């Protein structure tokens, strides 16, 4: 890749499952592509839900992020265009389940993804953003994603144990800064699955804002049936039903992300 042009690499992570990581990755990427950004999703979850949610058939994932991490293929080799203009994906397969054992003894085991991104040099397809979707655990895949990233987005479900999980993740971020990526920043906390009728949801929003201050995005993603349905049709919610409350919230979140990007880059 030319030295004067580098994509912004943002990892979407939370060690808890079911908090909206993949949904946030897919819809944020779609919203960014809708404003003329070239976007790549790197699917690092062995379940491959980001790939499935964008309509990528498992039989067509001939080269995946597994091949990328073990060094058999380049990032360019893995790219698959999606139905969303300007949005590409580097897909995942179940092979990723075994990648940790294969690379755990290598001296560069935490930097495999970062190297692959830096080695990408296709001048005809330059990405403005690379979003990395992580598994729901703090394993070597997630460490690779954090080592490769300039910033981290943390989806946080509006439920009882939200702050407890956030504290654990923030400890991991500090460890990553101390060991593999001192430049990693918290881009923002995205509150997801918010139900305004639920007093607990409102309390969680208040508690997280008090605890994390302006690191929490203003936009809150509501619990929404249309957003939940969209992956089964292989579409982002923004394509499946643009007017639903969930889609509109992700469009607002994308606008916030772009605004913060300018602040982070200029800081």
C-alpha angles and dihedrals in degrees: 000000000000111000093230092059127054128160121237106252114209123181119207108207145160125151090221118087124228097032097118102263097141094038089052092047094050097044096040089051091049092049091050091049089051090063092055099268120140104231135187125194115204108202108211097165113102088216088066095212094149089055093047092044089058093051098256107153114227090231091060096055094096093150118032144169087276090065088046095054096045089051099243095119139024126243089253090058091058099050118121122179115231131212087263112087112244092011120113132174136209097210132221131226134187088261086084088075089075100038095092092062091047097053103026094098095048116105091227095045093127094047103049094106094042090054092048091053093047091049092055107112110162100141092190092061115040118174123220092193135021114194118194119206111206134203118254093262141070097246135132091284091058091044089053089051093050092045089054097046134090091200143012131225115199117201109207123192115224095242140115102275096042098112093044091056091044092055091053092049093049089054089054091050090054090050090050090050091050095047116023113004119025091174096061111125133188104247093188150304113256113204109214140185092026117177111192091198090061116085090203091058091053091048092051091051090051093046095048092047090050092048099042103026117193092356086084114087115242090228115085119199111225126218102261133178094211091055089051093049097049100078092058087062092048092245138115112248088245089064095036096052116354094182099053117109093248094054092047090051092053090051089054090047090053090053089052092048092053091048092051091046090062090049093048094046092048095043 
